[in-house]
Amino acid sequence: MRSLAWLWICAAALGQTQSPPAEPEKPPDQKTEKIDADSGATADRWLTGSVDLGYRWRTAPGGNQNVYRSIVDLGEGPKLLNADFSILDSKHRWFDRIDTHAANWGDDPYTTLNVTARKSRVYDFTSSYRNIAYFNNLPSFANPLLDRGVLTSEQFFDMRNRMSSYELSLRPSTWIVPYIAYDRASGYGNGVTTFVSDQNEYPVPTRSNFSQNNMRGGIRIERNRYHATIEQGGATFRDDQALFQPVGASNLGNRETPFLGNTLSLKGLSQASGVRGDSVYTKVMGTAQPWDWLSLYGQYLYARPQNDTNYQQSNTGNFILQSQALVFTSQQYLLSSAAKVPHQSGQVGAEIRLHPRVRVITNWLTDRIDISGDNAGKNSLTNGVSTKQINLADTTSLRNDYNHVEADVFWDVTPHLTLRGGYRYQWGSTSSFVLPPAGLTNADTADFRRSVGKGGFNYRMGRKLSVTGDVEGAGTESAYFRTSLYQYLKGRVQGSYQASAQLTFSAAFSAISNQNRSANIDLDYRGLQSSASVLWNPGGQKRIGFQGTYTRSTIRSDIRILVPQSLQQDRSTYNDNSHSIQSIVDLVIPGLGPQARLSAGGSFLISSGSRPTSYFQPVCKLLIPFSRSVAWVSEWSYYGYGESTYAYEGFRTHLVTTGVRIAH
């Protein structure tokens, strides 16, 4: 809140009408009006910038309030819309300048604040703050009960995430620059998720709270041909999550039919987990250009995270443990574990200029992570007559290795045409095992191999015409995830033509095709997208300007899935064909001066296919100056969203924001 108070104090300072006492007049050769080399402003102006203050009104969203919050989530009330200002010290005592930028203060879903301060050859300080509201509550998303008329999402989140970072560099512009930095991320909120039991899942409320702190420091070495950074850091991590359901009504979950003659249900739940962890890491990065024809770069990271987890669960209802054909009505589950996660990652690369027209770019990357852990606990299952206790004491291990090596050749065939071709080979493996008390090892391994071919071109005709294209294709026999790129081909072409100094046209086309014919996956994915844009910015007094883009996209996906209600195999097919337009027209309002402007336009999308959707967001902005330092700013926008298949997810609302811009 100190940062917000500082912003309002500066806004008040910008709005002052009294000027500081005038200094005695000096001859023209004095330095009173000398331009500051860093700021570009006159040295006798210690404060420059502008602040936008206003109030936003919103009509009550017609339709689904939760979907509106998931997509837009703009509220009403007083707002600090935008602030950009600089504080200058012409005497360069404690600082040369301080720059501040802030946007969307007043409980908006994305709030930012950035502050930088510097004193030449003494220090550089940068800081940033972000406050993000993450709300997601779409009734049709991951909802197996939708066909039963249940319009409550089983994956609902209402979170607040805050991220801040601070970095101080000493002796900038010298060849050795020490620095220290601190980063923090935290979040809290509630929602709904699923409690997973054997043969059924039950949507229940959840609460979560997490934080992460990262302290790091090091030195940067800056020479003409060599650059290096050595950094040492440490982090702490905390994550708490709770699931609960009060004892009372029966929650039947997602299963529609009994299992082995038993109707499964949840009647009470208290589940909590807490994770505490820390890590120490070392990072080294460097670049070098020993000769004009050779550039090298590399980086290495070694991290040593470790964490402890405590888990407790108490639930009542009617459940089943399929592996032992055991039906039970209550469960007490306690577990504690500890894990170590050493992580190594390295990358080296080079750019080799073999000829004035031929150069080669190559790099190699490896990433290795090992997870080893031990856990101990007990699981007590009661069926009303007897209690079965299962003691747990497992040792687990997971290892994942990923590597790739690639090379690209660039050939300037003519001054206008450049061709490029390349090859990338990716390989890796993942393995895991569980060591039960009986001493029998349960292991699982998977390998990953892929060869990728690449090609492209770049054609330039002076400054008017430019066309680039890329293509990439690969095939493999294994992949880690069901939707990973497997046997795929993708390409992109884009170009621009500057018809005149005021008129520019551009267009782009991209396509991707991906297939995985494995028996339990059988994935077929295709996507196409094409767009065309025009930018018109007449010269002269620039009384009018226009920018517009049209995009056409098509998506088709077909994959095998397990139906959540019955766990039987089925196919999931999705198609989408969409048209979207983004445009803005900027006009000077006649009779009110060149600074009075009206902007109108917006975004519009219409799609058909599996989920026919329409989304309209027209907007109109107005700026009318009252004086050199004060202007009236206003904006009207409309949000309209609708789906013909899921009509209950539609919404519409008007937003009107008006305020003043105070400049100094």
Beta strands, then each sheet from edge to edge (+ up, - down):
strand 1: 47-58
strand 2: 62-63
strand 3: 77-88
strand 4: 97-105
strand 5: 110-119
strand 6: 123-136
strand 7: 156-170
strand 8: 176-197
strand 9: 200-222
strand 10: 226-245
strand 11: 265-291
strand 12: 294-303
strand 13: 306-321
strand 14: 326-340
strand 15: 343-355
strand 16: 358-382
strand 17: 387-412
strand 18: 417-435
strand 19: 442-461
strand 20: 465-475
strand 21: 487-498
strand 22: 503-516
strand 23: 523-536
strand 24: 544-562
strand 25: 569-588
strand 26: 597-609
strand 27: 613-625
strand 28: 630-643
strand 29: 651-663
sheet 1: 2+ 29- 1+ 3- 4+ 5- 6+ 7- 8+ 9- 10+ 11- 12+ 15- 16+ 14- 13+
sheet 2: 2+ 29- 28+ 27- 26+ 25- 24+ 23- 22+ 21- 20+ 19- 18+ 17-
end
